[in-house]
């Protein structure tokens, strides 16, 4: 191959992204310089945070420029190397973007052993989503045996790992998901104790599943789910603020005045609640080797299951991304490249 297909940000979305916000182009194959490697991408990751990068608002990292390649992590194989740390055929993880090839500094890549687990897992259960779950649960959630943990978006890439990790710690875990198929997967495959379908009566289902209240709430969604869960937090409860995907497609994205009203936070004082947001890149990646080793142990012991939603071909990325933001994916969303 002499050309490099890419998907660019063609315009900034007004609310929910549409196909016209993206543009598929072909550019020349990049040439690696000294200290770089040419990576052929095999799987690219679609994640909710990428929606925020499409808006022209201040965030914790730079936005995608108009006309630039859409950002993402990817797993690929070294096609050519100008650095002694990597050879052709090696599997690597890094931030490569929605494209087929990239030339990257060798020092920015994480080597992946494809014999330990399928390479695509480095984008999910063994990657950034799994690391996010691992860091947030340990540092903020601090679940203790016997406590009740509720996880929103429980069938998603982060929620899967949060709930199973809490079960490993001896907690009673309730998963919130959308529709019977996802709820069945969360309970029967992931082993959660009970599920709540957010398309039904949230209050009645939460009362039945959590009659004594909630000790830890892992927030991936926001909106109506957050409003229903918050009053049920027990004294000294912890609320791990990972994401609020229900708000990402508001007309002004994550801007301060663009979000819908939230729950009354007054009870946080009386209940002595801990409500904390975090970004996994703050403290997570230096701990990645420890995380991966621990997670591989859980996988080999049968304590950790996962599900991927795989679309095929770079051209499928925009539609898959739009569907993910609407909740149409089932499991970690990845794009497999030929």
HUTAVEN-V854694 format. One record per helix or strand of 3 or more residues. SS is the DSSP state (H for helix, E for strand). FROM is the first residue (numbers start at 0). LEN is the number of residues. If there is no record, write none. Layout:
SS:FROM:LEN ; SS:FROM:LEN
This chain:
E:2:7 ; H:18:3 ; E:21:7 ; E:35:10 ; H:48:5 ; E:72:9 ; E:90:5 ; E:100:5 ; H:105:3 ; E:109:3 ; H:118:5 ; H:127:14 ; E:147:4 ; H:156:12 ; E:171:6 ; H:179:10 ; E:193:4 ; H:201:8 ; E:213:6 ; H:222:8 ; E:232:9 ; H:244:3 ; H:266:4 ; E:273:4 ; H:279:4 ; H:284:16 ; E:307:5 ; H:313:12 ; E:331:5
